[in-house]
Amino acid sequence: MLCLRRIYAFALRRCQFRTLSSDTLLSQLNSCTTEDQVFDLVGKNKVKLSEKHVGSAISLLWKFQKEKSHLLRSIDNIKNHSQFLTLRILAENKIEFMDNDLLVDTLYNVLRFSVEAHDSLVEELVMEAWRRLERFSLPTLSKFAMCLNEQKIYSSPLTGKIADIVNMNLDSIQDIRVLSVLMISISGVISQSFQERLIQKAELLLETVNFIHFNHARRIVQFLRNVRLTYRPLLEKCNKVFLENHSKLDVDNISLILGLYQSLQFNNTEFRLVIKQKLTESIDDCNNTVSFTKLFAALGPMAGPEVRERLIATALLMAEEFNYHQALVVVETMEEMECRNSHLIQKIASLLDKYLNKYRPIDLVKITQALVLLHCQNAELYTKLRRLLVGYLKVNVVPSDISMLTRVLSMLPSSQVDEVVINRVDAVLPQCNLRDLNAFAKALVRWVRHDQSHQQSTSGPGAKLLQKLSNCGYQRLQKASDLDLLLEELRYISGEWFEEILVEETMNTCLRLMDQITWMNVLEFSSFLIKTNYRCTPLLDRIASVAVQHISKINPAGMYIILLPFTIMNYDPPQSEEFFETCIQHFSSNLGCFEPHLLVLLGYSLAIAEYFPPALINAIFNVDFLAKLDAQLETLPDTLNWRVRLRLMELNRAVCLECPEFQIPWFHERYCQQMQRKGNGSTNTAQQQIHRMLGEILGGRQYAKVSVLTPYYYGIDFECILDKNKKPLPYMDQSIVLADLVQWGPDIQLLGKKGLPLGAQRIAVEFLDSKTFCKNSCHVKGEFAMKKRHLEILGYQVVQIPHFEWNSMELSSKDAWMEYLKKNIFETK
């Protein structure tokens, strides 16, 4: 075949002449209405075809395909047709005669037919385009850049040259389609300053261009994803374009946009509600596996219970028809939905088993993770997955791939440490970043715990490798010199290894690089600090200083992340009032840019720090806002939904107790009762000890109540009542007293005294475990300080027993504990 092609090519090169009938031939080509007509004309006129004829023929073939639905396209048939081969050979021989537009159009159209990047025609077209690069118009340049992007040429010298041309001509670009394509294509080779100029130009065009196609906005969002920048002003402008064009968005585009938003951690309630409605209405129209799979992936994670059941029922009916790719999409979506339908889980698992040899390593990783998290019971499938994953691990040399494979291998049921895995991990450790090291550490910790032979030993292969991992982590931190690169490595790090081994060294490194905290990275740094639960006051002071100095440059929605570490860790920076007031003033005039759930979280965070901005409180406790919040919560993941509802209740409670002047009603009675029924009343060993000793100190267990529920539904560990002479009062009927506690009444000035003898005092005894404190501090976290404040408003005298005092060497005997309790209960003011 190759010999015939060469002979044929030679024969065609002998016929480089044009005929007088060329214009007629072009007219005949343009009159064609099917691919067969084009091929018939090409076959009859091979020697007469000029470069324009060739380009026109290839363009027509793609035009006919583009007009068909994806299911009806016949790309492979066209690509393998003998006359298409003729066109490719002719195109390659006539490259030098093509003008710039025709050259790039031919490349673009050939790639539509999945012609490989290493094909000689594609290579020649790219090389010729490179030679002419500086003579291209900007639209032609953008189309050529798109072709390079499709060939995964992201960081080559050619891409760099295109970036230089764009940099020199950026001010003259007025076409947002051209700009958006170029932004994606050069995103891997641009500097920070050039990135900022591109963003500014995109913002300008989005504001000034009358009509913007949603694809242009989608490419701009994709650019932000590529450069890993959640720049909200630009995202919000793009989101506005999507909303204006929502009727034109199909399931493919919706899925793509949602995926980009997820990777950027950007959420817009209005968009999600609009597309949720649009997708829900299209369920009945998705009657084939291709359209249904796309719908399932887009709608499933945000669907309510009824729609979710409809989707699952349809998936069960179609399951046998899913191909290997569709089965993968469905199981990933089921994981995201936290699906618990055992019938569907088993059906999809069987389907995945059938297609197992078709999947790439990254697909096997996704499948394994999804099946484990879905609690799939299929030992045989897990055995096959383990064998395939270990096989890929043996031959892989990329650290990030090895860490990914190792992490997911450790998730498999009854997984034990494997010598092959240990050796592969050991071999790549010096090349690993902190993210990879963390993944390895998580896996090894799981294996060491599962492997009974190593559980009691510090000399097993897993334990030894863990020590080596820690040393590599220390070395990498000590060599770090760029805070932005360090934050990139730390972004997804979590778990015991980091928290117990590396967190302190990480803080030392951050202190060393503290001057690199700027307004551009302060949000990411603040987010990282929250995750560590480490109270480092110099770093907190730096965040506050940067925020106050550059407040106008920080997006108002970022104030939540800025304020959160201070309220969580209960820390007031120098000039605390200026810091909080500056942040509050910055977001108060921009409340409209906040998502409803974020506004609730912000309000709760400020309440911890005893700030209740009237504009914020009135905006939240508003009927229209609460309706909007309810609608949004239906589209959010269950975990976030639960957290936001809890925070709204806690904010409602805080406003009622601390700011009665706002006259906000308490409307969470039923919610709290439901939560109370779902809760568990378990107590730990220390609490049981304290309960027994309180009985002895007070004169009997009838003098102390355990797990008491207060008005506004605060739970306290123990309660006792002392009269005016500090003598304990007994609880005669605990059930009656508990009912009385819950219904104390609305007058908060009298709550603590209601139903008590004159001068008597309720005492709340709280055991503070390690979760009450920051990792490196004995300072109570903000939410527990707020609880103490609220209990005191309710009339309690609060006695807090920190775990580090109760479990200290000083209190190592029963007598010492008894004396400690007596002192704290009876000697309090």
PEVENTA-V265388 format. One record per backbone hydrogen bond with DSSP energy under -1.0 kcal/mol. NH is the residue of the N-H (numbers start at 1). CO is the residue of the C=O. E is the energy in kcal/mol with one decimal. If there is no record, write none. Layout:
nh co e
NH CO E
NH CO E
This chain:
nh co e
5 1 -2.4
6 2 -2.0
7 3 -2.4
8 4 -2.8
9 5 -2.6
10 6 -2.2
11 7 -2.2
12 8 -2.1
13 9 -1.9
15 12 -1.6
17 15 -1.6
22 19 -1.7
25 21 -2.6
26 22 -2.4
27 23 -2.1
28 24 -2.4
29 25 -2.4
30 26 -2.3
32 29 -1.4
38 34 -1.5
39 35 -2.7
40 36 -2.5
41 37 -2.1
42 38 -2.5
43 39 -2.8
44 40 -1.6
48 45 -1.3
54 50 -2.4
55 51 -2.5
56 52 -2.6
57 53 -2.7
58 54 -2.4
59 55 -2.2
60 56 -2.4
61 57 -2.1
62 58 -1.8
63 59 -2.3
64 60 -2.5
65 61 -1.6
66 62 -2.9
67 63 -1.4
68 65 -1.6
78 74 -2.0
79 75 -2.8
80 76 -2.2
81 78 -1.3
85 81 -1.6
86 82 -1.6
87 83 -2.2
88 84 -2.3
89 85 -2.4
90 86 -2.8
91 87 -2.8
92 88 -2.3
93 89 -1.9
94 90 -1.2
97 94 -1.3
98 95 -1.2
103 99 -2.5
104 100 -2.1
105 101 -2.6
106 102 -2.4
107 103 -1.9
108 104 -2.7
109 105 -2.8
110 106 -2.5
111 107 -2.1
112 108 -1.1
113 110 -1.1
114 111 -1.8
115 110 -1.2
119 116 -1.6
123 119 -2.6
124 120 -2.5
125 121 -2.6
126 122 -2.4
127 123 -2.3
128 124 -2.4
129 125 -2.3
130 126 -2.3
131 127 -1.9
132 128 -1.5
135 132 -2.8
136 133 -1.5
141 137 -2.7
142 138 -2.4
143 139 -1.9
144 140 -2.3
145 141 -2.6
146 142 -2.0
147 143 -1.7
148 144 -2.0
149 145 -2.2
150 146 -2.1
151 147 -1.2
152 149 -1.6
153 148 -2.6
154 152 -1.2
160 156 -2.1
161 157 -2.2
162 158 -2.1
163 159 -2.2
164 160 -2.0
165 161 -2.0
166 162 -2.6
167 163 -2.6
168 164 -2.0
169 165 -1.5
172 169 -1.2
173 170 -1.3
179 175 -2.3
180 176 -2.7
181 177 -2.0
182 178 -2.2
183 179 -2.6
184 180 -1.7
185 181 -2.0
186 182 -2.1
189 186 -2.0
195 191 -2.3
196 192 -2.0
197 193 -1.8
198 194 -2.4
199 195 -2.1
200 196 -2.4
201 197 -2.3
202 198 -2.5
203 199 -2.6
204 200 -2.1
205 201 -2.4
206 202 -2.4
207 203 -1.5
208 204 -1.6
209 205 -2.7
216 213 -1.2
217 213 -1.3
218 214 -2.5
219 215 -2.1
220 216 -1.5
221 217 -2.2
222 218 -2.1
223 219 -2.1
224 220 -1.9
225 221 -2.1
226 222 -2.5
227 223 -2.2
229 224 -2.5
231 229 -1.4
232 230 -1.0
235 231 -2.1
236 232 -3.1
237 233 -1.5
238 234 -2.3
239 235 -2.6
240 236 -1.7
241 237 -1.4
242 238 -2.1
243 239 -2.3
244 240 -2.2
245 241 -1.5
246 243 -1.1
248 245 -2.1
254 250 -2.6
255 251 -2.7
256 252 -2.1
257 253 -2.6
258 254 -2.7
259 255 -2.2
260 256 -2.1
261 257 -2.7
262 258 -2.5
263 259 -2.1
264 260 -1.5
265 262 -1.0
266 261 -2.7
272 268 -2.3
273 269 -2.7
274 270 -2.2
275 271 -2.6
276 272 -2.1
277 273 -2.1
278 274 -2.2
279 275 -2.9
280 276 -2.5
281 277 -2.1
283 280 -1.3
286 283 -1.1
287 285 -1.7
292 288 -2.5
293 289 -2.2
294 290 -1.4
295 291 -2.1
296 292 -3.2
297 293 -2.1
298 294 -1.9
299 295 -3.2
300 296 -1.7
302 299 -1.2
303 299 -1.0
303 300 -1.0
308 304 -2.7
309 305 -2.0
310 306 -1.8
311 307 -2.4
312 308 -2.5
313 309 -2.5
314 310 -2.3
315 311 -2.6
316 312 -2.2
317 313 -1.6
318 314 -2.1
319 315 -1.4
321 318 -2.4
322 319 -1.4
327 323 -2.4
328 324 -1.5
329 325 -2.2
330 326 -2.4
331 327 -2.2
332 328 -2.1
333 329 -2.1
334 330 -2.5
335 331 -1.8
336 332 -2.0
337 333 -2.6
339 334 -2.5
342 340 -1.1
345 341 -2.4
346 342 -2.4
347 343 -2.1
348 344 -2.8
349 345 -2.2
350 346 -2.2
351 347 -1.9
352 348 -2.7
353 349 -2.3
354 350 -1.8
355 351 -1.6
358 355 -2.8
359 356 -1.2
364 360 -2.2
365 361 -2.1
366 362 -1.9
367 363 -2.7
368 364 -2.6
369 365 -2.4
370 366 -2.4
371 367 -2.7
372 368 -2.3
373 369 -2.4
374 370 -1.8
375 372 -1.5
376 371 -2.6
382 378 -2.1
383 379 -2.1
384 380 -1.9
385 381 -2.6
386 382 -2.5
387 383 -2.1
388 384 -2.3
389 385 -2.8
390 386 -2.6
391 387 -1.9
392 388 -2.2
393 389 -2.3
394 390 -2.0
396 392 -1.0
402 398 -2.5
403 399 -2.6
404 400 -1.8
405 401 -2.6
406 402 -2.5
407 403 -2.5
408 404 -1.9
409 405 -2.0
410 406 -1.8
412 409 -1.0
415 412 -1.4
422 418 -2.6
423 419 -2.5
424 420 -2.1
425 421 -2.8
426 422 -2.6
427 423 -1.9
428 424 -1.2
431 428 -1.8
432 429 -1.7
437 433 -2.4
438 434 -2.4
439 435 -1.8
440 436 -2.4
441 437 -2.5
442 438 -2.4
443 439 -1.9
444 440 -2.8
445 441 -2.6
446 442 -1.9
447 443 -2.4
448 444 -3.0
449 445 -1.9
450 446 -2.1
451 447 -2.6
452 450 -1.0
454 451 -1.5
455 451 -1.0
457 454 -1.4
464 460 -2.4
465 461 -2.1
466 462 -2.0
467 463 -1.7
468 464 -1.9
469 465 -2.7
470 466 -2.2
471 467 -2.0
472 468 -2.3
473 469 -2.4
474 470 -2.5
475 471 -2.4
476 472 -2.3
477 473 -2.2
478 474 -2.5
479 475 -1.5
486 482 -2.1
487 483 -2.8
488 484 -1.8
489 485 -1.7
490 486 -1.9
491 487 -1.0
493 490 -1.4
499 495 -2.4
500 496 -3.3
501 497 -2.3
503 498 -2.0
506 502 -2.7
507 503 -2.2
508 504 -2.0
509 505 -2.1
510 506 -2.5
511 507 -2.4
512 508 -1.9
513 509 -1.8
514 511 -1.0
516 513 -2.4
517 514 -1.9
522 518 -1.3
525 521 -2.6
526 522 -2.5
527 523 -2.3
528 524 -2.2
529 525 -2.4
530 526 -2.0
531 527 -1.6
532 528 -1.4
533 529 -1.0
536 534 -1.4
540 536 -2.0
541 537 -2.8
542 538 -1.8
543 539 -2.1
544 540 -2.3
545 541 -2.4
546 542 -2.6
547 543 -2.5
548 544 -2.4
549 545 -2.3
550 546 -2.2
553 550 -1.6
558 555 -2.4
559 556 -2.0
562 558 -1.9
563 559 -2.7
564 560 -2.0
567 563 -1.8
568 564 -3.0
569 565 -2.0
571 566 -2.5
579 575 -2.2
580 576 -2.6
581 577 -2.6
582 578 -2.4
583 579 -2.1
584 580 -2.7
585 581 -2.7
586 582 -1.9
587 583 -1.9
588 584 -2.2
590 587 -1.8
593 590 -1.9
594 591 -1.5
599 595 -2.0
600 596 -1.7
601 597 -2.1
602 598 -2.4
603 599 -2.5
604 600 -2.4
605 601 -2.3
606 602 -2.3
607 603 -1.9
608 604 -1.8
610 607 -1.7
611 606 -2.7
617 613 -2.6
618 614 -2.8
619 615 -1.5
620 616 -2.0
621 617 -2.6
622 620 -2.1
626 622 -2.8
627 623 -2.0
628 624 -2.1
629 625 -2.8
630 626 -2.4
631 627 -2.0
632 628 -2.1
633 629 -2.8
634 630 -1.1
635 632 -2.2
641 637 -2.7
642 638 -2.7
643 639 -2.1
644 640 -2.5
645 641 -2.1
646 642 -2.0
647 643 -2.4
648 644 -2.3
649 645 -1.9
650 646 -2.4
651 647 -2.5
652 648 -2.6
653 649 -2.5
654 650 -2.3
655 651 -2.6
656 652 -2.2
657 653 -2.3
658 654 -2.9
659 655 -2.1
662 659 -2.0
663 660 -1.8
672 668 -2.6
673 669 -2.1
674 670 -2.3
675 671 -2.4
676 672 -2.4
677 673 -1.9
678 674 -1.6
679 675 -1.5
688 684 -2.1
689 685 -2.3
690 686 -2.6
691 687 -2.4
692 688 -2.1
693 689 -2.4
694 690 -2.8
695 691 -1.8
696 692 -1.6
697 693 -2.9
698 694 -2.8
699 695 -1.2
700 695 -3.1
703 700 -1.8
704 701 -1.5
705 719 -2.9
707 717 -2.9
708 716 -1.9
710 714 -2.8
713 710 -1.7
716 708 -2.7
718 765 -1.7
719 705 -2.2
720 763 -2.0
722 761 -2.6
723 727 -3.2
726 723 -2.3
729 721 -2.9
731 702 -3.2
737 733 -2.3
738 734 -2.5
739 735 -2.0
740 736 -2.3
741 737 -2.4
742 738 -2.0
743 739 -1.3
744 741 -1.1
748 746 -1.2
750 747 -1.7
753 750 -1.0
754 750 -1.2
756 753 -2.2
760 757 -2.2
761 722 -3.2
763 720 -3.4
764 797 -2.5
765 718 -2.6
766 799 -3.0
768 801 -2.6
772 769 -1.9
773 770 -1.4
775 533 -3.2
777 774 -1.3
781 772 -2.9
782 568 -2.4
785 781 -1.9
786 782 -2.5
787 783 -1.6
788 784 -1.9
789 785 -2.0
790 786 -2.5
791 787 -2.6
792 788 -1.9
793 789 -1.6
794 790 -2.1
795 792 -1.2
796 791 -2.7
797 762 -2.2
799 764 -3.5
801 766 -3.2
803 768 -2.4
806 802 -2.3
807 803 -2.5
808 805 -1.2
817 813 -2.1
818 814 -2.8
819 815 -2.4
820 816 -2.2
821 817 -2.5
822 818 -2.4
823 819 -2.4
824 820 -2.0
825 821 -2.4
826 822 -2.7
827 823 -1.3
